[in-house]
């Protein structure tokens, strides 16, 4: 899989899941520790402009609210999130997004390809979180899962140090690629609400 396409593929999957969410799902728990669906939607809306800006090598404008303060009561939060995921995926479609270094919501420069891989994992794993919360199955492309596993394996230790991932959940040898990705991010692949 070329570097310029995995964000688009992961974004399409996430968008399909978002479109299936209903307002009554907002209070459902997710496999993402301490986040119900509402908090996870907040998280994706809050960080979306930074992920998009990282592809464009531009700092995102500061958000109007902190992550937990976004208001989902007015407007169409699902349409807003679909639009943000689409903009982020489009920004990462540009091969230049994957070259050089970039920033992801802070002053630290990181290799752009590393950040792009993080975006793929963000979309896939949080898509799975939302799908599980809504009781919806997820079908993911094998090449995309292999790519995501390779990327998360590079950053899992850093993610745990930063508090982004929980402790690794061991999965049996020979587990499917999705289970291995989830385990590395601290999720139990057999989680149910």
MDAnalysis code that builds the backbone (N, CA, C; Angstrom):
import MDAnalysis as mda
import numpy as np

u = mda.Universe.empty(579, n_residues=193, atom_resindex=np.repeat(np.arange(193), 3), trajectory=True)
u.add_TopologyAttr("name", ["N", "CA", "C"] * 193)
u.add_TopologyAttr("resid", np.arange(1, 194))
u.add_TopologyAttr("resname", ["UNK", "UNK", "UNK", "UNK", "UNK", "UNK", "UNK", "UNK", "UNK", "UNK", "UNK", "UNK", "UNK", "UNK", "UNK", "UNK", "UNK", "UNK", "UNK", "UNK", "UNK", "UNK", "UNK", "UNK", "UNK", "UNK", "UNK", "UNK", "UNK", "UNK", "UNK", "UNK", "UNK", "UNK", "UNK", "UNK", "UNK", "UNK", "UNK", "UNK", "UNK", "UNK", "UNK", "UNK", "UNK", "UNK", "UNK", "UNK", "UNK", "UNK", "UNK", "UNK", "UNK", "UNK", "UNK", "UNK", "UNK", "UNK", "UNK", "UNK", "UNK", "UNK", "UNK", "UNK", "UNK", "UNK", "UNK", "UNK", "UNK", "UNK", "UNK", "UNK", "UNK", "UNK", "UNK", "UNK", "UNK", "UNK", "UNK", "UNK", "UNK", "UNK", "UNK", "UNK", "UNK", "UNK", "UNK", "UNK", "UNK", "UNK", "UNK", "UNK", "UNK", "UNK", "UNK", "UNK", "UNK", "UNK", "UNK", "UNK", "UNK", "UNK", "UNK", "UNK", "UNK", "UNK", "UNK", "UNK", "UNK", "UNK", "UNK", "UNK", "UNK", "UNK", "UNK", "UNK", "UNK", "UNK", "UNK", "UNK", "UNK", "UNK", "UNK", "UNK", "UNK", "UNK", "UNK", "UNK", "UNK", "UNK", "UNK", "UNK", "UNK", "UNK", "UNK", "UNK", "UNK", "UNK", "UNK", "UNK", "UNK", "UNK", "UNK", "UNK", "UNK", "UNK", "UNK", "UNK", "UNK", "UNK", "UNK", "UNK", "UNK", "UNK", "UNK", "UNK", "UNK", "UNK", "UNK", "UNK", "UNK", "UNK", "UNK", "UNK", "UNK", "UNK", "UNK", "UNK", "UNK", "UNK", "UNK", "UNK", "UNK", "UNK", "UNK", "UNK", "UNK", "UNK", "UNK", "UNK", "UNK", "UNK", "UNK", "UNK", "UNK", "UNK", "UNK", "UNK", "UNK", "UNK", "UNK", "UNK", "UNK"])
u.atoms.positions = np.array([
    [0.862, -1.175, 0.000],
    [0.000, 0.000, 0.000],
    [0.903, 1.230, 0.000],
    [0.654, 2.168, -0.902],
    [1.479, 3.379, -0.953],
    [1.130, 4.279, 0.217],
    [2.088, 5.109, 0.616],
    [1.864, 5.979, 1.764],
    [0.712, 6.955, 1.575],
    [0.405, 7.356, 0.349],
    [-0.590, 8.401, 0.135],
    [-2.026, 7.885, 0.200],
    [-2.265, 6.596, 0.283],
    [-3.628, 6.075, 0.229],
    [-4.205, 5.535, 1.528],
    [-3.435, 5.146, 2.514],
    [-4.066, 4.520, 3.683],
    [-4.974, 5.445, 4.469],
    [-4.697, 6.740, 4.503],
    [-5.570, 7.644, 5.256],
    [-6.936, 7.713, 4.576],
    [-6.934, 7.740, 3.253],
    [-8.203, 7.771, 2.524],
    [-9.017, 6.512, 2.817],
    [-8.382, 5.342, 2.756],
    [-9.092, 4.087, 3.015],
    [-9.609, 4.038, 4.451],
    [-8.779, 4.418, 5.412],
    [-9.205, 4.426, 6.812],
    [-10.302, 5.461, 7.035],
    [-10.179, 6.604, 6.366],
    [-11.188, 7.656, 6.476],
    [-12.540, 7.212, 5.948],
    [-12.538, 6.491, 4.828],
    [-13.810, 5.992, 4.270],
    [-14.504, 5.060, 5.265],
    [-13.731, 4.184, 5.887],
    [-14.308, 3.272, 6.877],
    [-14.887, 4.052, 8.051],
    [-14.124, 5.021, 8.563],
    [-14.591, 5.826, 9.691],
    [-15.855, 6.600, 9.315],
    [-15.884, 7.178, 8.123],
    [-17.064, 7.933, 7.685],
    [-18.293, 7.027, 7.626],
    [-18.140, 5.823, 7.101],
    [-19.278, 4.884, 7.053],
    [-19.813, 4.601, 8.451],
    [-18.912, 4.450, 9.407],
    [-19.331, 4.174, 10.786],
    [-20.022, 5.392, 11.389],
    [-19.462, 6.575, 11.175],
    [-20.066, 7.808, 11.712],
    [-21.481, 7.975, 11.178],
    [-21.673, 7.700, 9.896],
    [-23.008, 7.873, 9.292],
    [-24.040, 6.938, 9.907],
    [-23.603, 5.841, 10.500],
    [-24.525, 4.914, 11.161],
    [-24.832, 5.300, 12.606],
    [-24.093, 6.254, 13.163],
    [-24.332, 6.646, 14.552],
    [-25.616, 7.456, 14.669],
    [-26.327, 7.218, 15.746],
    [-27.569, 7.937, 16.039],
    [-27.382, 8.705, 17.336],
    [-28.184, 9.744, 17.571],
    [-28.047, 10.500, 18.829],
    [-28.102, 9.630, 20.079],
    [-28.890, 8.545, 20.059],
    [-28.952, 7.712, 21.263],
    [-27.675, 6.909, 21.481],
    [-26.773, 6.863, 20.503],
    [-25.477, 6.208, 20.697],
    [-24.516, 7.082, 21.513],
    [-24.767, 8.380, 21.612],
    [-23.806, 9.296, 22.231],
    [-23.442, 8.912, 23.664],
    [-24.329, 8.286, 24.384],
    [-24.034, 7.923, 25.779],
    [-23.507, 6.494, 25.919],
    [-23.358, 5.795, 24.803],
    [-22.872, 4.403, 24.863],
    [-21.390, 4.369, 25.213],
    [-20.978, 3.388, 26.036],
    [-19.546, 3.240, 26.338],
    [-18.803, 2.743, 25.095],
    [-17.508, 3.005, 25.058],
    [-16.652, 2.530, 23.970],
    [-15.487, 1.744, 24.567],
    [-14.765, 0.991, 23.731],
    [-13.569, 0.300, 24.216],
    [-12.432, 1.257, 24.560],
    [-12.547, 2.510, 24.158],
    [-11.522, 3.519, 24.445],
    [-11.728, 3.982, 25.889],
    [-10.814, 3.611, 26.757],
    [-10.958, 3.869, 28.191],
    [-11.390, 5.305, 28.469],
    [-12.389, 5.447, 29.331],
    [-12.902, 6.735, 29.797],
    [-13.636, 7.549, 28.744],
    [-13.898, 7.007, 27.552],
    [-14.623, 7.743, 26.511],
    [-15.922, 7.027, 26.184],
    [-17.045, 7.736, 26.310],
    [-18.257, 7.235, 25.698],
    [-18.264, 7.755, 24.262],
    [-19.306, 7.468, 23.496],
    [-19.335, 7.902, 22.095],
    [-19.233, 9.420, 22.007],
    [-19.960, 10.135, 22.858],
    [-19.932, 11.605, 22.820],
    [-18.494, 12.114, 23.004],
    [-17.788, 11.591, 23.987],
    [-16.414, 12.038, 24.246],
    [-15.492, 11.678, 23.081],
    [-15.729, 10.533, 22.452],
    [-14.896, 10.146, 21.318],
    [-15.186, 11.023, 20.103],
    [-16.442, 11.385, 19.888],
    [-16.784, 12.339, 18.819],
    [-16.115, 13.682, 19.109],
    [-16.187, 14.133, 20.356],
    [-15.490, 15.366, 20.765],
    [-14.010, 15.278, 20.403],
    [-13.399, 14.169, 20.776],
    [-11.969, 13.964, 20.540],
    [-11.642, 14.077, 19.046],
    [-12.412, 13.407, 18.215],
    [-12.154, 13.425, 16.770],
    [-12.383, 14.815, 16.174],
    [-13.417, 15.519, 16.637],
    [-13.662, 16.882, 16.151],
    [-12.580, 17.845, 16.643],
    [-12.146, 17.659, 17.873],
    [-11.147, 18.553, 18.463],
    [-9.797, 18.422, 17.766],
    [-9.341, 17.183, 17.543],
    [-8.017, 16.952, 16.976],
    [-7.994, 16.947, 15.445],
    [-9.162, 16.833, 14.813],
    [-9.226, 16.781, 13.351],
    [-8.481, 17.910, 12.650],
    [-8.703, 19.173, 13.031],
    [-7.979, 20.257, 12.358],
    [-6.456, 20.154, 12.505],
    [-5.976, 19.639, 13.633],
    [-4.527, 19.473, 13.808],
    [-3.987, 18.389, 12.884],
    [-4.739, 17.302, 12.729],
    [-4.303, 16.228, 11.843],
    [-4.329, 16.682, 10.384],
    [-5.334, 17.459, 10.037],
    [-5.413, 18.029, 8.692],
    [-4.265, 19.013, 8.475],
    [-4.037, 19.877, 9.449],
    [-2.954, 20.856, 9.353],
    [-1.594, 20.200, 9.255],
    [-1.419, 19.064, 9.919],
    [-0.135, 18.357, 9.848],
    [0.160, 17.915, 8.424],
    [-0.859, 17.493, 7.697],
    [-0.657, 17.089, 6.304],
    [-0.251, 18.278, 5.446],
    [-0.814, 19.424, 5.737],
    [-0.548, 20.635, 4.948],
    [0.690, 21.383, 5.444],
    [1.302, 20.860, 6.515],
    [2.483, 21.494, 7.135],
    [2.137, 22.886, 7.658],
    [0.894, 23.034, 8.120],
    [0.423, 24.300, 8.683],
    [-0.188, 24.020, 10.046],
    [0.068, 24.901, 10.955],
    [-0.550, 24.762, 12.273],
    [-2.037, 25.041, 12.144],
    [-2.831, 24.241, 12.817],
    [-4.272, 24.463, 12.829],
    [-4.562, 25.652, 13.730],
    [-5.619, 26.401, 13.429],
    [-5.985, 27.483, 14.346],
    [-6.359, 26.898, 15.698],
    [-6.098, 27.634, 16.776],
    [-6.444, 27.084, 18.090],
    [-7.941, 26.828, 18.174],
    [-8.329, 25.710, 18.785],
    [-9.762, 25.408, 18.895],
    [-10.460, 26.426, 19.780],
    [-11.755, 26.580, 19.535],
    [-12.557, 27.527, 20.310],
    [-12.830, 27.013, 21.717],
    [-12.670, 25.717, 21.931],
    [-12.956, 25.117, 23.232],
    [-11.924, 24.043, 23.507],
    [-11.825, 23.654, 24.762],
    [-10.963, 22.523, 25.073],
    [-11.656, 21.251, 24.607],
    [-10.910, 20.168, 24.587],
    [-11.445, 18.923, 24.028],
    [-12.777, 18.520, 24.653],
    [-12.912, 18.602, 25.935],
    [-14.139, 18.173, 26.592],
    [-15.279, 19.167, 26.547],
    [-15.055, 20.363, 26.008],
    [-16.079, 21.404, 26.032],
    [-16.836, 21.580, 24.719],
    [-16.546, 20.803, 23.698],
    [-17.261, 20.958, 22.444],
    [-18.737, 20.643, 22.651],
    [-19.596, 21.440, 22.050],
    [-21.039, 21.291, 22.212],
    [-21.609, 20.514, 21.033],
    [-22.208, 19.379, 21.309],
    [-22.804, 18.570, 20.249],
    [-24.314, 18.757, 20.165],
    [-24.873, 19.677, 20.942],
    [-26.325, 19.805, 20.969],
    [-26.859, 20.579, 19.770],
    [-26.110, 21.490, 19.215],
    [-26.579, 22.266, 18.074],
    [-25.966, 21.757, 16.786],
    [-26.680, 21.907, 15.707],
    [-26.130, 21.516, 14.418],
    [-26.118, 20.010, 14.231],
    [-25.427, 19.580, 13.218],
    [-25.364, 18.158, 12.890],
    [-23.949, 17.667, 13.143],
    [-23.692, 17.160, 14.349],
    [-22.346, 16.728, 14.740],
    [-21.824, 15.628, 13.831],
    [-22.696, 14.726, 13.379],
    [-22.230, 13.636, 12.509],
    [-21.756, 14.207, 11.169],
    [-22.515, 15.140, 10.604],
    [-22.102, 15.757, 9.335],
    [-20.814, 16.544, 9.515],
    [-20.687, 17.234, 10.652],
    [-19.448, 17.977, 10.928],
    [-18.257, 17.035, 11.003],
    [-18.444, 15.893, 11.650],
    [-17.347, 14.940, 11.795],
    [-17.021, 14.272, 10.457],
    [-18.028, 13.922, 9.687],
    [-17.795, 13.358, 8.354],
    [-16.990, 14.343, 7.506],
    [-17.378, 15.619, 7.556],
    [-16.664, 16.639, 6.777],
    [-15.213, 16.779, 7.235],
    [-14.972, 16.759, 8.543],
    [-13.608, 16.894, 9.050],
    [-12.753, 15.696, 8.670],
    [-13.289, 14.499, 8.805],
    [-12.537, 13.303, 8.411],
    [-12.233, 13.360, 6.919],
    [-13.195, 13.798, 6.123],
    [-12.974, 13.928, 4.682],
    [-11.885, 14.931, 4.349],
    [-11.886, 16.072, 5.038],
    [-10.838, 17.087, 4.798],
    [-9.465, 16.559, 5.193],
    [-9.411, 15.850, 6.299],
    [-8.140, 15.288, 6.755],
    [-7.626, 14.259, 5.755],
    [-8.500, 13.378, 5.305],
    [-8.093, 12.355, 4.331],
    [-7.631, 13.007, 3.029],
    [-8.341, 14.016, 2.577],
    [-7.949, 14.716, 1.342],
    [-6.578, 15.366, 1.503],
    [-6.336, 15.967, 2.644],
    [-5.038, 16.610, 2.882],
    [-3.907, 15.582, 2.829],
    [-4.142, 14.395, 3.380],
    [-3.117, 13.348, 3.384],
    [-3.013, 12.617, 2.054],
    [-3.940, 12.879, 1.131],
    [-3.845, 12.312, -0.223],
    [-2.698, 12.928, -1.027],
    [-2.283, 14.116, -0.639],
    [-1.187, 14.793, -1.338],
    [0.128, 14.108, -0.962],
    [0.870, 13.569, -1.954],
    [2.144, 12.907, -1.627],
    [3.106, 13.804, -0.848],
    [3.022, 15.122, -1.017],
    [3.899, 16.035, -0.277],
    [3.630, 15.988, 1.225],
    [2.415, 15.576, 1.609],
    [2.082, 15.490, 3.030],
    [2.987, 14.490, 3.741],
    [3.473, 13.495, 3.016],
    [4.241, 12.395, 3.598],
    [5.745, 12.655, 3.610],
    [6.173, 13.816, 3.144],
    [7.600, 14.119, 3.069],
    [8.003, 15.108, 4.148],
    [9.262, 15.070, 4.513],
    [9.803, 16.035, 5.473],
    [9.266, 15.812, 6.870],
    [9.129, 16.915, 7.591],
    [8.637, 16.869, 8.965],
    [7.389, 17.736, 9.076],
    [6.690, 17.538, 10.171],
    [5.490, 18.321, 10.417],
    [5.220, 18.375, 11.916],
    [4.212, 19.114, 12.284],
    [3.791, 19.254, 13.679],
    [2.390, 18.654, 13.810],
    [2.117, 18.096, 14.972],
    [0.802, 17.533, 15.217],
    [0.239, 18.114, 16.509],
    [-0.228, 19.329, 16.433],
    [-0.850, 19.951, 17.589],
    [0.117, 20.430, 18.655],
    [1.372, 20.552, 18.334],
    [2.359, 21.028, 19.301],
    [3.618, 21.452, 18.583],
    [4.609, 21.923, 19.323],
    [5.817, 22.448, 18.698],
    [6.812, 21.390, 18.221],
    [6.660, 20.148, 18.677],
    [7.626, 19.112, 18.333],
    [7.482, 18.691, 16.880],
    [8.607, 18.726, 16.142],
    [8.593, 18.247, 14.764],
    [8.754, 16.745, 14.750],
    [7.956, 16.107, 13.909],
    [8.002, 14.660, 13.732],
    [8.086, 14.355, 12.241],
    [8.642, 13.202, 11.862],
    [8.627, 12.835, 10.451],
    [7.178, 12.764, 9.953],
    [6.911, 13.379, 8.818],
    [5.551, 13.435, 8.285],
    [4.977, 12.036, 8.046],
    [5.795, 11.109, 7.568],
    [5.304, 9.751, 7.323],
    [4.880, 9.072, 8.633],
    [5.569, 9.371, 9.727],
    [5.194, 8.825, 11.022],
    [3.835, 9.374, 11.451],
    [3.642, 10.680, 11.271],
    [2.368, 11.304, 11.625],
    [1.248, 10.743, 10.746],
    [1.508, 10.579, 9.452],
    [0.505, 9.991, 8.568],
    [0.090, 8.605, 9.031],
    [1.061, 7.804, 9.460],
    [0.747, 6.485, 10.001],
    [-0.093, 6.575, 11.261],
    [0.190, 7.576, 12.096],
    [-0.604, 7.778, 13.312],
    [-2.050, 8.125, 12.962],
    [-2.227, 8.911, 11.897],
    [-3.586, 9.279, 11.478],
    [-4.350, 8.036, 11.020],
    [-3.687, 7.167, 10.272],
    [-4.331, 5.917, 9.842],
    [-4.788, 5.125, 11.061],
    [-3.912, 4.956, 12.024],
    [-4.250, 4.193, 13.226],
    [-5.368, 4.887, 13.997],
    [-5.305, 6.205, 14.107],
    [-6.362, 6.977, 14.786],
    [-7.721, 6.687, 14.142],
    [-7.781, 6.770, 12.822],
    [-9.042, 6.541, 12.124],
    [-9.525, 5.102, 12.283],
    [-8.621, 4.137, 12.111],
    [-9.037, 2.733, 12.191],
    [-9.473, 2.351, 13.599],
    [-8.653, 2.688, 14.575],
    [-8.942, 2.248, 15.939],
    [-10.163, 2.961, 16.500],
    [-10.265, 4.274, 16.288],
    [-11.453, 4.964, 16.797],
    [-12.698, 4.583, 15.999],
    [-12.526, 4.243, 14.730],
    [-13.655, 3.708, 13.974],
    [-14.149, 2.407, 14.593],
    [-13.206, 1.534, 14.955],
    [-13.570, 0.281, 15.617],
    [-14.244, 0.575, 16.958],
    [-13.697, 1.536, 17.715],
    [-14.306, 1.915, 18.995],
    [-15.771, 2.302, 18.805],
    [-16.027, 3.177, 17.824],
    [-17.393, 3.657, 17.585],
    [-18.293, 2.529, 17.093],
    [-17.768, 1.686, 16.225],
    [-18.561, 0.569, 15.704],
    [-18.943, -0.383, 16.831],
    [-17.995, -0.696, 17.703],
    [-18.289, -1.585, 18.831],
    [-19.345, -0.970, 19.734],
    [-19.223, 0.320, 19.997],
    [-20.189, 1.001, 20.862],
    [-21.590, 0.960, 20.266],
    [-21.676, 1.026, 18.944],
    [-22.969, 1.027, 18.259],
    [-23.446, -0.381, 17.902],
    [-22.647, -1.396, 18.233],
    [-23.020, -2.768, 17.919],
    [-22.970, -3.075, 16.433],
    [-22.071, -2.401, 15.736],
    [-21.963, -2.521, 14.282],
    [-20.702, -3.291, 13.921],
    [-20.786, -4.223, 12.963],
    [-19.561, -4.908, 12.524],
    [-18.701, -3.986, 11.659],
    [-17.423, -4.298, 11.600],
    [-16.489, -3.528, 10.767],
    [-15.716, -4.510, 9.902],
    [-15.656, -4.212, 8.611],
    [-14.848, -4.998, 7.693],
    [-13.731, -4.096, 7.197],
    [-12.489, -4.547, 7.376],
    [-11.342, -3.737, 6.999],
    [-10.480, -4.473, 5.980],
    [-9.916, -3.730, 5.076],
    [-9.050, -4.255, 4.035],
    [-7.786, -4.858, 4.656],
    [-7.385, -6.036, 4.178],
    [-6.222, -6.738, 4.730],
    [-4.939, -5.929, 4.572],
    [-4.750, -5.287, 3.412],
    [-3.537, -4.485, 3.201],
    [-3.519, -3.285, 4.150],
    [-4.675, -2.672, 4.373],
    [-4.759, -1.538, 5.287],
    [-4.448, -1.978, 6.720],
    [-4.952, -3.128, 7.126],
    [-4.662, -3.641, 8.466],
    [-3.184, -3.966, 8.636],
    [-2.572, -4.534, 7.603],
    [-1.133, -4.838, 7.674],
    [-0.339, -3.544, 7.825],
    [-0.728, -2.527, 7.065],
    [-0.071, -1.224, 7.159],
    [-0.244, -0.640, 8.574],
    [-1.480, -0.673, 9.072],
    [-1.761, -0.121, 10.405],
    [-0.974, -0.862, 11.475],
    [-0.874, -2.182, 11.361],
    [-0.123, -2.944, 12.350],
    [1.348, -2.530, 12.338],
    [1.909, -2.387, 11.158],
    [3.302, -1.957, 11.045],
    [3.501, -0.582, 11.683],
    [2.566, 0.332, 11.424],
    [2.677, 1.689, 11.964],
    [2.501, 1.724, 13.474],
    [1.502, 1.025, 13.989],
    [1.276, 1.068, 15.434],
    [2.397, 0.351, 16.175],
    [2.995, -0.649, 15.567],
    [4.125, -1.331, 16.203],
    [5.296, -0.365, 16.399],
    [5.448, 0.603, 15.482],
    [6.526, 1.596, 15.592],
    [6.271, 2.596, 16.712],
    [5.007, 2.887, 17.000],
    [4.692, 3.995, 17.907],
    [4.007, 3.572, 19.204],
    [3.745, 2.278, 19.387],
    [2.975, 1.842, 20.559],
    [3.653, 2.223, 21.873],
    [4.959, 2.012, 21.971],
    [5.656, 2.347, 23.225],
    [5.565, 3.850, 23.497],
    [5.770, 4.662, 22.456],
    [5.659, 6.114, 22.610],
    [4.226, 6.486, 22.998],
    [3.243, 5.839, 22.376],
    [1.848, 6.107, 22.699],
    [1.512, 5.799, 24.143],
    [2.082, 4.708, 24.661],
    [1.853, 4.376, 26.074],
    [2.514, 5.404, 26.986],
    [3.735, 5.828, 26.632],
    [4.435, 6.843, 27.443],
    [3.648, 8.155, 27.484],
    [2.999, 8.489, 26.372],
    [2.236, 9.737, 26.289],
    [0.829, 9.598, 26.872],
    [0.451, 8.388, 27.257],
    [-0.884, 8.169, 27.792],
    [-1.954, 8.039, 26.720],
    [-1.533, 7.915, 25.460],
    [-2.480, 7.784, 24.360],
    [-3.016, 6.358, 24.293],
    [-2.176, 5.385, 24.586],
    [-2.559, 3.977, 24.583],
    [-2.478, 3.444, 26.007],
    [-3.344, 2.492, 26.297],
    [-3.275, 1.802, 27.566],
    [-2.219, 0.712, 27.505],
    [-2.053, -0.024, 28.592],
    [-1.107, -1.137, 28.583],
    [-1.487, -2.133, 27.482],
    [-0.475, -2.725, 26.876],
    [-0.723, -3.677, 25.796],
    [-1.588, -4.830, 26.292],
    [-2.576, -5.191, 25.475],
    [-3.422, -6.343, 25.768],
    [-2.870, -7.511, 24.957],
    [-2.362, -8.548, 25.637],
    [-1.798, -9.672, 24.897],
    [-2.886, -10.370, 24.068],
    [-2.527, -10.726, 22.853],
    [-3.423, -11.498, 21.994],
    [-2.688, -12.776, 21.593],
    [-3.420, -13.853, 21.373],
    [-2.762, -15.123, 21.037],
    [-1.980, -15.038, 19.725],
    [-0.919, -15.817, 19.650],
    [-0.176, -15.929, 18.397],
    [-1.147, -16.343, 17.296],
    [-0.952, -15.791, 16.117],
    [-1.820, -16.124, 14.994],
    [-3.133, -15.366, 14.990],
    [-3.290, -14.395, 15.906],
    [-4.517, -13.602, 15.925],
    [-4.638, -12.790, 14.646],
    [-5.861, -12.437, 14.252],
    [-6.045, -11.609, 13.067],
    [-5.327, -10.256, 13.233],
    [-4.953, -9.631, 12.106],
    [-4.239, -8.349, 12.173],
    [-4.977, -7.281, 12.987],
    [-6.298, -7.205, 12.866],
    [-7.037, -6.200, 13.636],
    [-6.850, -6.429, 15.130],
    [-6.930, -7.675, 15.572],
    [-6.739, -7.968, 16.989],
    [-5.348, -7.552, 17.455],
    [-4.341, -7.757, 16.621],
    [-2.972, -7.371, 16.991],
    [-2.847, -5.850, 17.099],
    [-3.481, -5.131, 16.166],
    [-3.477, -3.659, 16.236],
    [-4.163, -3.208, 17.520],
    [-5.327, -3.760, 17.784],
    [-6.078, -3.367, 18.979],
    [-5.301, -3.671, 20.252],
    [-4.701, -4.841, 20.331],
    [-3.919, -5.198, 21.511],
    [-2.775, -4.228, 21.753],
    [-2.092, -3.830, 20.679],
    [-0.982, -2.875, 20.823],
    [-1.452, -1.523, 21.340],
    [-2.697, -1.149, 21.024],
    [-3.215, 0.148, 21.479],
    [-3.883, 0.055, 22.840],
    [-3.836, -1.134, 23.465],
    [-4.393, -1.285, 24.801],
    [-5.863, -1.647, 24.808],
    [-6.363, -2.163, 23.697],
    [-7.775, -2.544, 23.623],
    [-7.925, -4.061, 23.609],
    [-8.990, -4.508, 24.228],
    [-9.318, -5.919, 24.215],
    [-10.163, -6.182, 22.964],
    [-9.662, -6.969, 22.018],
    [-10.407, -7.219, 20.785],
    [-11.786, -7.852, 21.017],
    [-12.004, -8.481, 22.165],
    [-13.305, -9.107, 22.424],
    [-14.218, -8.203, 23.247],
    [-13.873, -6.917, 23.382],
    [-14.666, -5.984, 24.179],
    [-16.098, -5.907, 23.655],
    [-17.035, -5.887, 24.583],
    [-18.443, -5.620, 24.253],
    [-18.973, -4.651, 25.290],
    [-20.017, -3.892, 24.912],
    [-20.576, -2.922, 25.873],
    [-21.178, -3.611, 27.097],
])
